[in-house]
Amino acid sequence: MFSGFAAVPGAVVPYSYNWLMVGLSFLISACGAYVALRWCRGIRKPNGRLDVDRLMCASVALGGGAVWAMHFIGMVAYQTPTHMEFSLLVTLASLLAVMVFAAAGLAKASSPTGNPLSNTIKGGVLTGTGVVVMHYTGMAAIHTNSVFEWDLFIVALSALIAIVVSAVGLWLATNVKTVAQQIGAALVMAVAVCGMHYTGMTAGTMICTGRTYSPTLLALEGDNMGYAVFALTAVVLIFILVIEATRSGSQSVSVASASGRH
């Protein structure tokens, strides 16, 4: 696939995409967005206070599933003739960052006070900032015998896409109600998140710095990393989806019982 490439300092590293991994990155993003939308229902209690359980689960599904897992699998899909590994601690930091920013964005967008549109935009800026931080922190986690040279215009474009995508996603999270609407919204969000990620990927050109590199401790590597992250994320999403469905079903029964007594 990369015949003729020589890993010498200054050489531009060619790349291609594993399209199966690209497809899996889209699928996990759509699943994460759908689960997040389910948990966003009733994220505010009748008195206006946050339902912390719903906020945490929504941020895990949105930040961890729809965004971070999509990003990591998309990074694995990015194939080069040079070996790459990912710093475990930096990768975990990128995951934590996007979940915290997603929670802050959801809390702001669902605020019962202030202008709803303004709250959604502010929440989008918060969440979008988290997506950008996560993406480029995740890129910084790559350890190889190359460095990235960045096109700052495309970096800025990817940041703008992240903020717009996040604002649209938060608007959908606080407005869609039916299952059909949630599925449609999840697909839209997955297209948007993948668009931001793969736009961001084009901002970097890998330049070889040496023939080899020294492996580091606490690093993630291996041909099956993408499949492992997909499987682990899918299990987490299914688990919290079942919890949400059970909780919603119990609440519906309680409401029906209360109505029957009246």
Summary of the structure (lengths in Angstrom):
residues: 262
radius of gyration: 20.1
end to end distance: 71.3
largest distance: 79.1
contacts: 898
relative contact order: 0.17
helix: 69%
strand: 9%
